[in-house]
Amino acid sequence: MKKGIVEIADLIVVNKADGDLLASARQAQVEYMHALQLSRPRTAAWKPKVLMASTLDNGESVIKVWAEMDKFHQAILVSLGHLVIHPALSPSSLSLPFFPFFSFFFFLSQYI
């Protein structure tokens, strides 16, 4: 695993997490989580996360990934003082421009 890639990731998604590959995907998830523990977060507002995804779950994992991306986006904007979220508003109801600090890396685990 290349150190530099993990250091700049805000979200890592291990795909093909289904069927016979589920155990290998879980192992890859654990390895990425351990690698992230060795690096410092780029900002205090967000701790990088590792999720698993599958195309066989009727889009549930894609929805979870999108929700994490939305949480990241909101956390960064709030931490920079660009946005204050009113409790009555849901993050998905806000229409905000794409923030250039986004750096999500989707890993196709080749060793699965």
The first five atom37 places (N, CA, C, CB, O) and aatype in JSON, in Angstrom:
{
  "aatype": [12, 11, 11, 7, 9, 19, 6, 9, 0, 3, 10, 9, 19, 19, 2, 11, 0, 3, 7, 3, 10, 10, 0, 15, 0, 1, 5, 0, 5, 19, 6, 18, 12, 8, 0, 10, 5, 10, 15, 1, 14, 1, 16, 0, 0, 17, 11, 14, 11, 19, 10, 12, 0, 15, 16, 10, 3, 2, 7, 6, 15, 19, 9, 11, 19, 17, 0, 6, 12, 3, 11, 13, 8, 5, 0, 9, 10, 19, 15, 10, 7, 8, 10, 19, 9, 8, 14, 0, 10, 15, 14, 15, 15, 10, 15, 10, 14, 13, 13, 14, 13, 13, 15, 13, 13, 13, 13, 10, 15, 5, 18, 9],
  "atom_mask": [
    [1, 1, 1, 1, 1],
    [1, 1, 1, 1, 1],
    [1, 1, 1, 1, 1],
    [1, 1, 1, 0, 1],
    [1, 1, 1, 1, 1],
    [1, 1, 1, 1, 1],
    [1, 1, 1, 1, 1],
    [1, 1, 1, 1, 1],
    [1, 1, 1, 1, 1],
    [1, 1, 1, 1, 1],
    [1, 1, 1, 1, 1],
    [1, 1, 1, 1, 1],
    [1, 1, 1, 1, 1],
    [1, 1, 1, 1, 1],
    [1, 1, 1, 1, 1],
    [1, 1, 1, 1, 1],
    [1, 1, 1, 1, 1],
    [1, 1, 1, 1, 1],
    [1, 1, 1, 0, 1],
    [1, 1, 1, 1, 1],
    [1, 1, 1, 1, 1],
    [1, 1, 1, 1, 1],
    [1, 1, 1, 1, 1],
    [1, 1, 1, 1, 1],
    [1, 1, 1, 1, 1],
    [1, 1, 1, 1, 1],
    [1, 1, 1, 1, 1],
    [1, 1, 1, 1, 1],
    [1, 1, 1, 1, 1],
    [1, 1, 1, 1, 1],
    [1, 1, 1, 1, 1],
    [1, 1, 1, 1, 1],
    [1, 1, 1, 1, 1],
    [1, 1, 1, 1, 1],
    [1, 1, 1, 1, 1],
    [1, 1, 1, 1, 1],
    [1, 1, 1, 1, 1],
    [1, 1, 1, 1, 1],
    [1, 1, 1, 1, 1],
    [1, 1, 1, 1, 1],
    [1, 1, 1, 1, 1],
    [1, 1, 1, 1, 1],
    [1, 1, 1, 1, 1],
    [1, 1, 1, 1, 1],
    [1, 1, 1, 1, 1],
    [1, 1, 1, 1, 1],
    [1, 1, 1, 1, 1],
    [1, 1, 1, 1, 1],
    [1, 1, 1, 1, 1],
    [1, 1, 1, 1, 1],
    [1, 1, 1, 1, 1],
    [1, 1, 1, 1, 1],
    [1, 1, 1, 1, 1],
    [1, 1, 1, 1, 1],
    [1, 1, 1, 1, 1],
    [1, 1, 1, 1, 1],
    [1, 1, 1, 1, 1],
    [1, 1, 1, 1, 1],
    [1, 1, 1, 0, 1],
    [1, 1, 1, 1, 1],
    [1, 1, 1, 1, 1],
    [1, 1, 1, 1, 1],
    [1, 1, 1, 1, 1],
    [1, 1, 1, 1, 1],
    [1, 1, 1, 1, 1],
    [1, 1, 1, 1, 1],
    [1, 1, 1, 1, 1],
    [1, 1, 1, 1, 1],
    [1, 1, 1, 1, 1],
    [1, 1, 1, 1, 1],
    [1, 1, 1, 1, 1],
    [1, 1, 1, 1, 1],
    [1, 1, 1, 1, 1],
    [1, 1, 1, 1, 1],
    [1, 1, 1, 1, 1],
    [1, 1, 1, 1, 1],
    [1, 1, 1, 1, 1],
    [1, 1, 1, 1, 1],
    [1, 1, 1, 1, 1],
    [1, 1, 1, 1, 1],
    [1, 1, 1, 0, 1],
    [1, 1, 1, 1, 1],
    [1, 1, 1, 1, 1],
    [1, 1, 1, 1, 1],
    [1, 1, 1, 1, 1],
    [1, 1, 1, 1, 1],
    [1, 1, 1, 1, 1],
    [1, 1, 1, 1, 1],
    [1, 1, 1, 1, 1],
    [1, 1, 1, 1, 1],
    [1, 1, 1, 1, 1],
    [1, 1, 1, 1, 1],
    [1, 1, 1, 1, 1],
    [1, 1, 1, 1, 1],
    [1, 1, 1, 1, 1],
    [1, 1, 1, 1, 1],
    [1, 1, 1, 1, 1],
    [1, 1, 1, 1, 1],
    [1, 1, 1, 1, 1],
    [1, 1, 1, 1, 1],
    [1, 1, 1, 1, 1],
    [1, 1, 1, 1, 1],
    [1, 1, 1, 1, 1],
    [1, 1, 1, 1, 1],
    [1, 1, 1, 1, 1],
    [1, 1, 1, 1, 1],
    [1, 1, 1, 1, 1],
    [1, 1, 1, 1, 1],
    [1, 1, 1, 1, 1],
    [1, 1, 1, 1, 1],
    [1, 1, 1, 1, 1],
    [1, 1, 1, 1, 1]
  ],
  "atom_positions": [
    [[0.84, -1.17, 0.0], [0.0, 0.0, 0.0], [0.89, 1.24, 0.0], [-0.96, 0.0, 1.22], [1.83, 1.33, 0.79]],
    [[0.61, 2.15, -0.87], [1.42, 3.35, -0.99], [1.05, 4.37, 0.09], [1.27, 3.96, -2.38], [-0.11, 4.76, 0.2]],
    [[2.04, 4.78, 0.86], [1.82, 5.66, 2.0], [1.21, 7.0, 1.59], [3.13, 5.9, 2.73], [0.27, 7.46, 2.25]],
    [[1.69, 7.62, 0.55], [1.23, 8.93, 0.16], [-0.25, 8.99, -0.19], [0.0, 0.0, 0.0], [-0.9, 9.99, 0.11]],
    [[-0.78, 7.95, -0.8], [-2.19, 7.93, -1.17], [-3.07, 7.92, 0.06], [-2.5, 6.72, -2.06], [-4.05, 8.66, 0.12]],
    [[-2.74, 7.1, 1.03], [-3.54, 7.0, 2.25], [-3.48, 8.3, 3.03], [-3.07, 5.83, 3.12], [-4.47, 8.67, 3.67]],
    [[-2.36, 8.99, 3.01], [-2.22, 10.23, 3.77], [-3.12, 11.35, 3.26], [-0.79, 10.69, 3.72], [-3.49, 12.23, 4.03]],
    [[-3.49, 11.33, 1.98], [-4.3, 12.42, 1.45], [-5.77, 12.05, 1.28], [-3.75, 12.87, 0.13], [-6.57, 12.88, 0.85]],
    [[-6.13, 10.83, 1.6], [-7.52, 10.39, 1.43], [-8.39, 10.89, 2.58], [-7.59, 8.86, 1.35], [-7.97, 10.89, 3.74]],
    [[-9.6, 11.31, 2.25], [-10.58, 11.69, 3.24], [-11.62, 10.57, 3.42], [-11.27, 13.0, 2.84], [-12.28, 10.49, 4.46]],
    [[-11.75, 9.74, 2.42], [-12.66, 8.61, 2.45], [-12.11, 7.54, 1.53], [-14.11, 9.02, 2.05], [-11.78, 7.82, 0.37]],
    [[-12.03, 6.33, 2.03], [-11.57, 5.2, 1.21], [-12.73, 4.23, 1.11], [-10.29, 4.51, 1.83], [-13.35, 3.87, 2.11]],
    [[-13.02, 3.81, -0.11], [-14.1, 2.86, -0.34], [-13.52, 1.6, -0.97], [-15.21, 3.48, -1.25], [-12.91, 1.64, -2.04]],
    [[-13.72, 0.49, -0.28], [-13.29, -0.82, -0.8], [-14.5, -1.42, -1.49], [-12.73, -1.77, 0.36], [-15.52, -1.69, -0.85]],
    [[-14.4, -1.63, -2.79], [-15.57, -2.15, -3.51], [-15.49, -3.67, -3.65], [-15.68, -1.49, -4.89], [-14.56, -4.31, -3.18]],
    [[-16.48, -4.23, -4.31], [-16.61, -5.68, -4.5], [-16.74, -6.4, -3.16], [-15.4, -6.23, -5.28], [-16.24, -7.51, -2.99]],
    [[-17.42, -5.76, -2.2], [-17.59, -6.33, -0.86], [-18.85, -7.19, -0.82], [-17.68, -5.2, 0.22], [-19.83, -6.84, -0.18]],
    [[-18.8, -8.31, -1.52], [-19.94, -9.21, -1.58], [-19.48, -10.62, -1.93], [-20.98, -8.71, -2.6], [-18.36, -10.83, -2.4]],
    [[-20.36, -11.57, -1.7], [-20.09, -12.96, -2.08], [-18.79, -13.5, -1.52], [0.0, 0.0, 0.0], [-18.48, -13.31, -0.35]],
    [[-18.05, -14.18, -2.38], [-16.79, -14.8, -1.97], [-15.72, -13.77, -1.6], [-16.27, -15.68, -3.09], [-14.77, -14.09, -0.9]],
    [[-15.89, -12.55, -2.07], [-14.89, -11.51, -1.81], [-15.15, -10.71, -0.54], [-14.83, -10.58, -2.98], [-14.36, -9.83, -0.2]],
    [[-16.24, -11.0, 0.15], [-16.59, -10.22, 1.34], [-15.52, -10.29, 2.42], [-17.91, -10.69, 1.9], [-15.16, -9.27, 3.01]],
    [[-15.0, -11.48, 2.68], [-13.96, -11.62, 3.71], [-12.69, -10.85, 3.32], [-13.61, -13.1, 3.92], [-12.07, -10.2, 4.16]],
    [[-12.33, -10.92, 2.06], [-11.14, -10.18, 1.59], [-11.37, -8.68, 1.66], [-10.78, -10.59, 0.16], [-10.46, -7.93, 1.99]],
    [[-12.59, -8.24, 1.35], [-12.91, -6.81, 1.42], [-12.84, -6.33, 2.87], [-14.31, -6.53, 0.83], [-12.35, -5.23, 3.14]],
    [[-13.32, -7.14, 3.79], [-13.24, -6.77, 5.22], [-11.78, -6.67, 5.66], [-13.98, -7.81, 6.11], [-11.42, -5.76, 6.41]],
    [[-10.94, -7.59, 5.18], [-9.52, -7.54, 5.52], [-8.87, -6.28, 4.94], [-8.81, -8.8, 4.98], [-8.06, -5.63, 5.61]],
    [[-9.24, -5.93, 3.71], [-8.71, -4.71, 3.1], [-9.16, -3.48, 3.88], [-9.15, -4.6, 1.63], [-8.39, -2.55, 4.08]],
    [[-10.42, -3.49, 4.33], [-10.94, -2.38, 5.13], [-10.14, -2.22, 6.41], [-12.43, -2.6, 5.45], [-9.77, -1.1, 6.78]],
    [[-9.86, -3.32, 7.09], [-9.09, -3.28, 8.34], [-7.68, -2.76, 8.07], [-9.03, -4.68, 9.0], [-7.16, -1.95, 8.84]],
    [[-7.06, -3.21, 6.99], [-5.7, -2.76, 6.67], [-5.67, -1.26, 6.38], [-5.16, -3.53, 5.45], [-4.75, -0.56, 6.82]],
    [[-6.66, -0.76, 5.64], [-6.71, 0.68, 5.38], [-6.96, 1.47, 6.67], [-7.8, 1.0, 4.36], [-6.4, 2.54, 6.86]],
    [[-7.81, 0.93, 7.55], [-8.07, 1.61, 8.81], [-6.78, 1.7, 9.65], [-9.17, 0.86, 9.6], [-6.51, 2.73, 10.26]],
    [[-6.01, 0.63, 9.65], [-4.73, 0.65, 10.38], [-3.77, 1.65, 9.75], [-4.1, -0.76, 10.4], [-3.08, 2.38, 10.46]],
    [[-3.73, 1.69, 8.42], [-2.84, 2.64, 7.74], [-3.24, 4.08, 8.06], [-2.87, 2.41, 6.22], [-2.38, 4.94, 8.25]],
    [[-4.54, 4.34, 8.11], [-5.0, 5.7, 8.43], [-4.65, 6.11, 9.85], [-6.5, 5.81, 8.23], [-4.43, 7.29, 10.12]],
    [[-4.59, 5.14, 10.76], [-4.23, 5.45, 12.14], [-2.78, 5.92, 12.26], [-4.44, 4.23, 13.03], [-2.43, 6.61, 13.22]],
    [[-1.96, 5.57, 11.29], [-0.55, 5.95, 11.32], [-0.3, 7.35, 10.77], [0.26, 4.95, 10.54], [0.79, 7.9, 10.92]],
    [[-1.31, 7.93, 10.13], [-1.13, 9.26, 9.56], [-1.99, 10.27, 10.3], [-1.48, 9.27, 8.06], [-2.99, 9.91, 10.94]],
    [[-1.61, 11.52, 10.21], [-2.36, 12.59, 10.85], [-3.48, 13.04, 9.92], [-1.43, 13.79, 11.21], [-3.29, 13.13, 8.71]],
    [[-4.66, 13.31, 10.49], [-5.74, 13.88, 9.65], [-5.31, 15.23, 9.1], [-7.07, 14.01, 10.47], [-4.58, 15.98, 9.76]],
    [[-5.76, 15.55, 7.91], [-5.39, 16.82, 7.3], [-6.08, 18.0, 7.96], [-5.71, 16.81, 5.83], [-5.63, 19.14, 7.84]],
    [[-7.17, 17.72, 8.66], [-7.91, 18.77, 9.34], [-8.53, 18.19, 10.61], [-9.0, 19.38, 8.42], [-8.85, 17.0, 10.67]],
    [[-8.7, 19.03, 11.61], [-9.31, 18.57, 12.85], [-10.81, 18.34, 12.7], [-9.06, 19.58, 13.97], [-11.43, 17.68, 13.54]],
    [[-11.39, 18.86, 11.63], [-12.84, 18.76, 11.42], [-13.28, 17.39, 10.92], [-13.28, 19.81, 10.44], [-14.47, 17.08, 10.96]],
    [[-12.35, 16.57, 10.43], [-12.73, 15.32, 9.81], [-11.67, 14.25, 10.03], [-12.98, 15.52, 8.31], [-10.48, 14.48, 9.85]],
    [[-12.13, 13.08, 10.42], [-11.26, 11.92, 10.54], [-11.58, 11.0, 9.36], [-11.45, 11.18, 11.92], [-12.72, 10.58, 9.2]],
    [[-10.58, 10.67, 8.52], [-10.84, 9.82, 7.35], [-11.48, 8.49, 7.75], [-9.54, 9.56, 6.6], [-11.21, 7.94, 8.81]],
    [[-12.34, 8.0, 6.87], [-13.08, 6.77, 7.12], [-12.85, 5.76, 6.0], [-14.57, 7.06, 7.28], [-12.46, 6.12, 4.89]],
    [[-13.11, 4.49, 6.32], [-13.0, 3.42, 5.34], [-14.34, 2.7, 5.28], [-11.84, 2.42, 5.7], [-14.81, 2.17, 6.29]],
    [[-14.95, 2.69, 4.11], [-16.23, 2.03, 3.9], [-16.08, 0.89, 2.9], [-17.3, 3.03, 3.42], [-15.11, 0.83, 2.15]],
    [[-17.07, 0.0, 2.91], [-17.1, -1.06, 1.9], [-18.32, -0.83, 1.01], [-17.16, -2.49, 2.57], [-19.32, -0.26, 1.45]],
    [[-18.22, -1.26, -0.24], [-19.33, -1.08, -1.18], [-19.47, -2.31, -2.07], [-19.11, 0.18, -2.03], [-18.52, -3.05, -2.31]],
    [[-20.68, -2.48, -2.55], [-20.99, -3.57, -3.45], [-22.05, -3.1, -4.44], [-21.47, -4.82, -2.68], [-22.9, -2.28, -4.09]],
    [[-22.01, -3.61, -5.64], [-23.05, -3.28, -6.61], [-24.24, -4.22, -6.46], [-22.51, -3.35, -8.03], [-25.27, -4.03, -7.12]],
    [[-24.12, -5.22, -5.61], [-25.18, -6.22, -5.46], [-26.13, -5.92, -4.31], [-24.56, -7.57, -5.25], [-26.99, -6.75, -3.99]],
    [[-26.01, -4.77, -3.68], [-26.87, -4.45, -2.52], [-27.96, -3.44, -2.85], [-26.02, -3.92, -1.38], [-28.44, -2.73, -1.96]],
    [[-28.34, -3.37, -4.12], [-29.42, -2.47, -4.57], [-29.13, -1.0, -4.27], [-30.73, -2.87, -3.91], [-30.05, -0.23, -4.01]],
    [[-27.88, -0.61, -4.3], [-27.5, 0.78, -4.13], [-27.35, 1.26, -2.7], [0.0, 0.0, 0.0], [-27.06, 2.44, -2.48]],
    [[-27.53, 0.38, -1.72], [-27.42, 0.8, -0.32], [-26.04, 1.33, 0.02], [-27.75, -0.36, 0.6], [-25.92, 2.35, 0.7]],
    [[-24.99, 0.66, -0.45], [-23.64, 1.11, -0.12], [-23.31, 2.43, -0.83], [-22.62, 0.04, -0.5], [-22.55, 3.24, -0.29]],
    [[-23.85, 2.64, -2.01], [-23.62, 3.91, -2.7], [-24.27, 5.04, -1.92], [-24.18, 3.86, -4.15], [-23.71, 6.13, -1.81]],
    [[-25.46, 4.79, -1.36], [-26.13, 5.79, -0.54], [-25.31, 6.1, 0.71], [-27.54, 5.3, -0.15], [-25.2, 7.26, 1.1]],
    [[-24.72, 5.07, 1.33], [-23.88, 5.28, 2.51], [-22.63, 6.08, 2.16], [-23.47, 3.93, 3.13], [-22.22, 6.97, 2.92]],
    [[-22.03, 5.78, 1.02], [-20.84, 6.52, 0.59], [-21.21, 7.99, 0.34], [-20.22, 5.89, -0.7], [-20.5, 8.89, 0.77]],
    [[-22.32, 8.2, -0.34], [-22.76, 9.57, -0.62], [-23.04, 10.32, 0.68], [-24.0, 9.57, -1.51], [-22.72, 11.51, 0.79]],
    [[-23.65, 9.65, 1.65], [-23.94, 10.29, 2.94], [-22.65, 10.69, 3.65], [-24.77, 9.34, 3.83], [-22.58, 11.76, 4.25]],
    [[-21.62, 9.85, 3.59], [-20.33, 10.19, 4.2], [-19.69, 11.37, 3.48], [-19.38, 8.99, 4.18], [-19.09, 12.24, 4.12]],
    [[-19.81, 11.41, 2.15], [-19.27, 12.54, 1.39], [-19.97, 13.82, 1.8], [-19.42, 12.3, -0.12], [-19.34, 14.87, 1.93]],
    [[-21.28, 13.74, 2.0], [-22.05, 14.9, 2.43], [-21.62, 15.35, 3.83], [-23.56, 14.58, 2.41], [-21.48, 16.54, 4.08]],
    [[-21.41, 14.39, 4.74], [-20.95, 14.72, 6.09], [-19.59, 15.42, 6.04], [-20.87, 13.44, 6.97], [-19.36, 16.4, 6.75]],
    [[-18.7, 14.91, 5.2], [-17.38, 15.52, 5.05], [-17.51, 16.96, 4.56], [-16.51, 14.7, 4.09], [-16.91, 17.88, 5.11]],
    [[-18.31, 17.13, 3.52], [-18.49, 18.44, 2.93], [-19.02, 19.43, 3.96], [-19.46, 18.35, 1.73], [-18.51, 20.55, 4.07]],
    [[-20.02, 19.02, 4.72], [-20.59, 19.89, 5.75], [-19.57, 20.19, 6.84], [-21.84, 19.24, 6.37], [-19.45, 21.34, 7.28]],
    [[-18.83, 19.19, 7.29], [-17.84, 19.38, 8.36], [-16.77, 20.39, 7.95], [-17.19, 18.05, 8.72], [-16.38, 21.24, 8.75]],
    [[-16.31, 20.29, 6.72], [-15.27, 21.21, 6.25], [-15.81, 22.62, 6.13], [-14.69, 20.74, 4.9], [-15.17, 23.58, 6.55]],
    [[-16.99, 22.76, 5.55], [-17.57, 24.09, 5.4], [-17.83, 24.74, 6.76], [-18.86, 24.03, 4.6], [-17.55, 25.93, 6.94]],
    [[-18.36, 23.98, 7.7], [-18.62, 24.52, 9.03], [-17.3, 24.9, 9.71], [-19.39, 23.49, 9.9], [-17.21, 25.96, 10.34]],
    [[-16.28, 24.04, 9.59], [-15.0, 24.33, 10.24], [-14.33, 25.58, 9.69], [-14.06, 23.14, 10.09], [-13.57, 26.25, 10.4]],
    [[-14.6, 25.89, 8.44], [-14.02, 27.09, 7.83], [-14.88, 28.33, 8.03], [-13.81, 26.85, 6.35], [-14.51, 29.43, 7.62]],
    [[-16.02, 28.15, 8.68], [-16.9, 29.28, 8.93], [-17.73, 29.71, 7.74], [0.0, 0.0, 0.0], [-18.31, 30.79, 7.75]],
    [[-17.8, 28.87, 6.71], [-18.56, 29.22, 5.51], [-20.04, 28.87, 5.65], [-17.99, 28.51, 4.31], [-20.86, 29.3, 4.85]],
    [[-20.37, 28.08, 6.66], [-21.74, 27.61, 6.77], [-22.05, 27.28, 8.22], [-21.97, 26.38, 5.86], [-21.24, 26.67, 8.91]],
    [[-23.19, 27.69, 8.65], [-23.69, 27.28, 9.95], [-24.99, 26.55, 9.68], [-23.89, 28.51, 10.94], [-25.93, 27.13, 9.12]],
    [[-25.06, 25.3, 10.08], [-26.23, 24.49, 9.78], [-27.26, 24.66, 10.89], [-25.85, 23.0, 9.62], [-26.97, 24.41, 12.07]],
    [[-28.43, 25.09, 10.52], [-29.55, 25.19, 11.47], [-30.05, 23.78, 11.74], [-30.7, 26.12, 10.93], [-30.19, 22.99, 10.8]],
    [[-30.34, 23.43, 13.0], [-30.76, 22.07, 13.32], [-31.97, 21.58, 12.53], [-31.08, 21.98, 14.77], [-32.12, 20.38, 12.34]],
    [[-32.82, 22.48, 12.08], [-34.02, 22.07, 11.33], [-33.7, 21.67, 9.9], [-35.03, 23.2, 11.32], [-34.51, 21.03, 9.24]],
    [[-32.52, 22.03, 9.42], [-32.14, 21.7, 8.05], [-31.4, 20.38, 8.01], [-31.28, 22.81, 7.44], [-30.54, 20.11, 8.85]],
    [[-31.72, 19.58, 7.03], [-30.94, 18.35, 6.84], [-29.84, 18.66, 5.85], [-31.84, 17.17, 6.34], [-30.05, 19.46, 4.93]],
    [[-28.66, 18.06, 6.02], [-27.55, 18.34, 5.1], [-27.91, 18.08, 3.65], [-26.36, 17.51, 5.48], [-27.42, 18.78, 2.77]],
    [[-28.75, 17.08, 3.38], [-29.08, 16.77, 2.0], [-30.0, 17.81, 1.38], [-29.72, 15.4, 1.92], [-30.13, 17.87, 0.15]],
    [[-30.65, 18.65, 2.2], [-31.55, 19.67, 1.65], [-30.78, 20.91, 1.21], [-32.61, 20.05, 2.68], [-31.34, 21.78, 0.54]],
    [[-29.52, 21.0, 1.57], [-28.72, 22.18, 1.22], [-28.11, 21.99, -0.16], [-27.62, 22.43, 2.27], [-27.58, 20.92, -0.47]],
    [[-28.17, 23.0, -0.96], [-27.56, 22.96, -2.29], [-26.31, 23.81, -2.24], [-28.55, 23.47, -3.39], [-26.37, 25.04, -2.29]],
    [[-25.16, 23.15, -2.14], [-23.91, 23.87, -1.98], [-22.96, 23.54, -3.13], [-23.26, 23.52, -0.64], [-23.01, 22.44, -3.69]],
    [[-22.1, 24.48, -3.5], [-21.14, 24.2, -4.56], [-20.12, 23.17, -4.1], [-20.44, 25.49, -5.01], [-19.86, 23.03, -2.9]],
    [[-19.55, 22.48, -5.03], [-18.5, 21.5, -4.74], [-17.31, 22.2, -4.13], [-18.08, 20.72, -6.02], [-16.84, 23.2, -4.67]],
    [[-16.83, 21.71, -3.02], [-15.71, 22.33, -2.32], [-14.41, 21.7, -2.8], [-15.87, 22.18, -0.79], [-14.3, 20.47, -2.79]],
    [[-13.4, 22.48, -3.21], [-12.18, 21.92, -3.79], [-11.34, 21.08, -2.84], [-11.35, 23.02, -4.32], [-10.41, 20.4, -3.27]],
    [[-11.65, 21.13, -1.53], [-10.88, 20.34, -0.57], [-11.25, 18.86, -0.62], [-11.08, 20.88, 0.85], [-10.58, 18.01, -0.03]],
    [[-12.36, 18.56, -1.34], [-12.8, 17.18, -1.49], [-11.68, 16.35, -2.11], [-14.08, 17.09, -2.34], [-11.17, 16.71, -3.17]],
    [[-11.31, 15.28, -1.49], [-10.36, 14.37, -2.13], [-10.72, 12.95, -1.72], [-8.88, 14.71, -1.74], [-10.14, 12.39, -0.79]],
    [[-11.65, 12.39, -2.42], [-12.08, 11.03, -2.13], [-11.4, 10.1, -3.11], [-13.61, 10.9, -2.21], [-11.33, 10.36, -4.31]],
    [[-10.92, 9.02, -2.58], [-10.25, 8.03, -3.4], [-11.01, 6.73, -3.3], [-8.78, 7.85, -2.99], [-11.19, 6.19, -2.2]],
    [[-11.44, 6.23, -4.41], [-12.12, 4.96, -4.45], [-11.11, 3.93, -4.9], [-13.37, 5.0, -5.39], [-10.58, 3.99, -6.01]],
    [[-10.86, 2.98, -4.03], [-9.85, 1.99, -4.31], [-10.49, 0.72, -4.82], [-9.02, 1.71, -3.08], [-11.39, 0.17, -4.18]],
    [[-10.05, 0.26, -5.95], [-10.42, -1.05, -6.44], [-9.34, -1.98, -5.91], [-10.54, -1.1, -8.02], [-8.25, -2.04, -6.47]],
    [[-9.64, -2.68, -4.88], [-8.63, -3.53, -4.24], [-8.23, -4.65, -5.19], [-9.17, -4.12, -2.9], [-8.99, -5.59, -5.43]],
    [[-7.06, -4.53, -5.72], [-6.61, -5.48, -6.72], [-6.19, -6.81, -6.11], [-5.45, -4.89, -7.5], [-6.11, -7.82, -6.82]],
    [[-5.93, -6.84, -4.82], [-5.51, -8.09, -4.22], [-6.67, -8.84, -3.61], [-4.46, -7.83, -3.17], [-6.47, -9.84, -2.93]],
    [[-7.89, -8.37, -3.85], [-9.06, -9.12, -3.36], [-9.33, -10.26, -4.3], [-10.33, -8.2, -3.22], [-10.27, -11.03, -4.09]]
  ]
}
